Amino acid sequence: MRLNTRDVLSMRQVLAAVVLSGLSLAVAQAGEMDWKWGLVGVAVAVPILTWVVLRLRQGPVYQGVYGVVLTAVYASWSVLTLGHVLRQAASRVEITGGSQGVFGWLILLLALPVLWMSWGKPAAFFRGGEIYWMVLVAALVAVGILTIPHVTVSYLWPREEGGWTSAVAAAGTVAMAAWVLPYLYKVSPQGQGEGGAVGRWLLLLGGLTVGVAALTRGVLGHAAAQLSQPFFVTTGLMGESARTEGLLSALWLICDLVWAGLITRVWGGGKGPALCVVLGTGIALTGWTDGWPQLVWPIGNLVLVAFTVIRPQKEGEIVVKY
């Protein structure tokens, strides 16, 4: 299959989007994650996922008979995940912004930029994500500098351990790479050292995930697990004002929207991504995913990786063209 050169992606752009998306998931589970077990999950996940990324970038994964099954798995789970992402982002904006009674409208407003991104070319979306990553780097540096002095060391060593759930949550956050596996074949070759670059980006995501959890627990202690948005509460306490909390929450919408954009891209080209947005928005408005454990979403990432890796190596014709 011949590709338009305008649609060719760079590995840096794709991995920057993966890291941004992972930060959306990382802050959502920061209050519940034991950072020490999170390190274990990252240590296991990074080398495995680096191998997976390098293995699956050689060609499309939606191929042959199994490609139909894989397409159905990605499509169905993407709708549910998109609904969760939109609802999670709207809830955070409502809480940190103090805007009560407009939850449904917030979901629709957030769905609009996702719909717009779904109509564009993949290369344009990923170029934008690379730019947004630079903005988040500055924000993360500022948060780290201002938050670390407020950390209480004893809070970092809780008596109640999260155990394997924290390890799975961290590994599943690194497995955000699952959402780019269907179109990794479009990534332009980077020659020698590509494996190292992939590993470094995934390790960065894992390190940020653990770091966010450690900062949150270090500032809030055991209370972090009882709050709905503990990471942003941390920044609010840091600035002794809700303004810092609201500002960072709004900035974090970049991560939510990039994750939503990655989700729609697994539907391929044409009208598929737009249909995903419509269905996902419907799920968000119904609140069907409310009450689901937060661990569902990192586990979902890991399951997608597993389904993709176990596909047969020799397939027939391409069933779904991206």
N, C-alpha and C positions, 0 to 999 in steps of 0.2 A: 504494500500500500504506500503510495507516494504522499509525502507530507508537504504542506505549504510551509516555506521557510519562515513566514511570519508567525507561524504557530509553534515553532520550535522553542523549547524552554531551556533555561540553564538550571543546573543542579542547585546553584546558590539561591535562585529565586524560589524554587520549589521547597527547599529546606527552610528558607526563611519563613515561608508561609506555614510550614509545619510547626515551627517553633512558636510563631504567633498564635496559632490555633491551640497548641498545647498549653500556652499561658492562660487561655480562657478556662480550660479544664483544671489547671493547677490551682488557680485562686479559688475555684468553687469547692475544692476538697482540702484546702489548706488547713482549716481548723480541725479536721478529723485525722489527718495523716501524721503518723509518727515518723519524723524525718530520718531517724536511724534505720528503721526498716525500709524507708523509702530509698535510702542509699543501696540497700541490698537489691531492691527491685530494679534500680537503674543499672547497677553493675551487671545484672543478668541480661537485661533487655537490650542494652546498647550494642554489644557485639552481635547478638542474634539478629536484631533489626538491621544493622549495617549489612550483614550478609544477605538478608532478604531484599533490601533495596537494590543492592548491586546485582543480585540474581534476576530480579524481575524487571529491570530496566531495558532488557534486551528485546522485548516485543510485547504486543498487547496481551493482556490476561483474559479478556473476554473472547475466548476462542472455543470452537467445537461444541460438543454437547454439554460438557461441563461448564462452558462459558455461559450457557443459558441459566444454569443453576447459580453461578457466581453473580451474574447480572441481577437475578431476582433477589439474592441475599443483600447485595449492595443497595439496590433500589429500595427495598422495603425498610432496611435499617436506616438508610439515609433520611427517609421521611420522618421517622420517629425521632432521630437524633436532631434533625433540623427543628422540629417542633420544640424539643427540649431546649436547644440553644436560644431560640427566639424568646421562649418563656423565661429562661434564666436571665437573659439580658434585660428584658422588660421589668422583671421583678427587682433586679438590682437597681435599675434606674429609678423605679418607683420608690424604693426604700431610701436610697441615699439622696434622692432629689426631693423627697417629701411630697411627691405628686400622687395623691390618693384618688382613686375613682377613675383613673384613665388607663388602666392596665391593658384593656383590649386595644385601645388606640395606640399605645406604645408598641404592641406587637405588630400592628399593621404598619406603623412608621418604620420599624426596624426591618420589616419584610421588603419594603420598597427598595432600599439600596441593594439588598440581596438579589431581588428580581432584576434590577438594572445590571448588576455584575454578571448574572447568569446569561444575559443576552450578548455580552461582549466576548471577545476572543480570549482563550485561556492565557496567551502570552501577555495581554494587557493587564489581566487580573493579577498575574504573578509579578509583573513589574511594579504594580502598585503596592503589593505586599512587601516587596523588597524595600520600598521607600518608607512604608509604615514601620518596618522593623527598626530603621534608624531612629524614628521618633520614640519607640518603646525603649530602645537602649538608653536614651537620655533619661527617660522617666524611671527606669529601673535603677540606674546609677544614683539618681537623686533620692529615691526611696531607700536604697541601701545605706547611703551616707547619713540620712536623717533618722533611720530606724534603729540601726545597730547600737547607738548609745543608749537606747531605751530598753534593750534586751536584758532580762534578768536570767542569769546563767542557770539558776536552780530550776527555772521553768522548762529548760531544754531537756531535763531528765525526768519525765513523768513516771510515776509508779505504775500507772495503768498503760500497758503497751498496746499499740494497734496491731502488732503482730503481722501475720501474712496479708491481712487486708491492706495495710499500708504499702507493703511491697508490691502487691498486685495493682494498687492504684497508681503508684509511681511508674511501674512497667507499662501499664495501659496508657499513661499520659505520653510516654515516649513512643508508644505504638500509634500515636496520632498520624504517623507516616502511612498507616493503612489507607487513609483517604486520598493518597496520591499514587498508590500502586497501579490503579487501572490505566494511568496515562504516563507512567514513567518512561515508556518507550519513546516519548517525544522529547526527552531531555537530551540536549546535545552532548556528545562525548567531551570529556575534559582531559583525557589522556591519563598519564601516570599520576598517582596520588589521589585519585578520585575516592577510593575507599577511605583514605584518611580524612578527607573533607566530610564525607557522609558521617563517619564516626564522630567527628568533632561537633557537628551540628546537633546530632542526636544526644551526645554527651552534654552539650550546652543546655538543651531542653530538660534533660534529667536533672542537671545541676540547679537550674532555675526552679524547677518543681520542688526539689528538696529544700532549696534556699527559702522560697516563699513560705513553705510549711514551717521551717525552723524560725523564721522571723515572726511569723504569726503566733506560734506557741511561745516564743521567747518574750514577747511583749504582753500577751493576754493570759498566758498560763492555761489552766484547765478550762477557763471560761470560754476559750476559743471554740471548743466543740459545741457550746450551747448557743452560739450566735449564728445568724443566717448569712452574714457577710463578714466573717472575722478579719480577713485580710484588709478590707477597706475600713473596717472599724479601727484597725491598727494604725492606719495612716491618719484617720481622724483624730485619734488620741495623740498621735505624734505632733500634729499641728495645733492641738488644743482647740480645734474648730472643725465643724462639719464641712467646711469649704474644701479642705484638702481631700477629704473622703469623697465628696461629690465630684471634684475635678478628676481625680484618678479613676473613679468609676466610669465617668464619661469617656475618658481616654481609653479605658479598657474595652470599650465597644469596638475598637479596631480589632482586637483579638477575637471577639465574638463574631464579627462580620466576616473576618477572614476564614474562621472555622466554618461558618455557614456557606461561604463561597466554595471551599474545598468539598463540602458535602454535595452541593449541586453539581459539581463537575463530574462526579462519578456517573451521572446520567448521560454522559457523552455530549454530542453536539446537537444542533437543531433546537427544537422546542423542549427537549427532555429536561434540561436544567430549570426552565421556567415552570414546567409542570411539577417538578420537585418542590419548588418554592410555594406554589399554590397549595399542594397537599400538606407540606410541612406547616404552613401558616394555619391551615385548618386544624391540624393536630394541636398547635399551640393555643388556638382560641378555645378548643374544647377542654384543655387542661388534662388530657388523657394520661400524660406522663407524670402528673403530680403524685407525689408519694412514692415514686420509684426510688430505691436506694441510689445514692450518688455513685456507688461502686459499679452500677450497671454500665455506665458509659465507658470507663476505661476497660472493663471486661469486654464490652462490645468491640472496642478497637482491637483487642487481642484476638478475638474470634474472627474478625475480618482478615487479619494477617494470616491466621491458621487456615482459613478457607482458601485464601489466595495461594498460599505456599503448596498446599496438597493437591493442587490441580494437576492433571496428567501433563507430562512433559511434551508429548507429541500429539498435536491436535490437527483437526482438519481445517475447514475453511473458517474464516472469521465470521462470527454470527452477529456481533454488535460492533459497528464501526464507530470509532471515536472521531 
